[in-house]
Amino acid sequence: MPELPEITVIARQMNEEITGKRISDVESRQPKNLNMPVAKFVKTAKGKTVKAVTSRGKWIFIKLDPAYYMLINRGMNADLLHFTPNEKLPPKYQFKLTFSDKTGFTIQFQWFGYIHLVPEKDLTKHKLTARLGISPTNAKFTREHFKKLLANRKARTKNFLLNQKNVAGIGNVYIQDILFKAKLHPNRKISTLSEKEVNDLYNAIQTILNRSIQLGGLAYEKDFYGQKGKFTANEFLVGYKTGKPCPTCKTPIIKIKTGSTSSYICPTCQPLKQP
Ligand SMILES: [Zn+2]
């Protein structure tokens, strides 16, 4: 499942590639992905020009001129691929957007996914994105912002960070190494974290996510040009490494149940300190 690094990589590539281009055609083979009937969607999108492409959490925001947004969520996994004229298209694509220069992109969802068109003035009313927290890659995600976010919260650290309303873009993949790097047990209560631990956690979020962005994201996820990322299983510190030695102290890594998710931890480096 794509998380913040994979979405960031693809949004940056799209911003470079499609900004300034004018939409000339749209095709949808799976109308349930859209937030309006296909004919209306096509009519609304046609003729609009891409102003910029950004991301927030697991959503891609294509800003259109005049005054619209196309919001894309790739769901569990989807190939979102650029094409040039005469290039062979993926046979099972469900969505195709073509620009006036005959380039464009296709989307092939694996399971669910969304492509929504929203007037700019109604963006804050778009239920699925309006309440998303700030992404750690956003300039607004400062140390001060993070401290304020954690103040007076009683949730457990892992659950808190996975809640997209608090922080947008962290999922069950990268959270493993973030908590390890910050030396925190997933079940530590936010209210028991020291100032140093909050600082370490902020640093760990930035370090782990930015390293994956630099590597182009996870090795099983494709970018806008169909290239796979270079963040392979070897890159994980403790994630998915049950029984392997902790990179710091050599204690075997264990897999534990934490609520509805699994966690990979070093029981020595990440003890569950009770207040
Ligand atoms: Zn350890």
Boltz pocket constraint, residues with backbone or C-beta under 6 A from the ligand:
constraints:
  - pocket:
      binder: B
      contacts: [[A, 246], [A, 247], [A, 248], [A, 249], [A, 250], [A, 251], [A, 266], [A, 267], [A, 268], [A, 269], [A, 270]]
      max_distance: 6.0
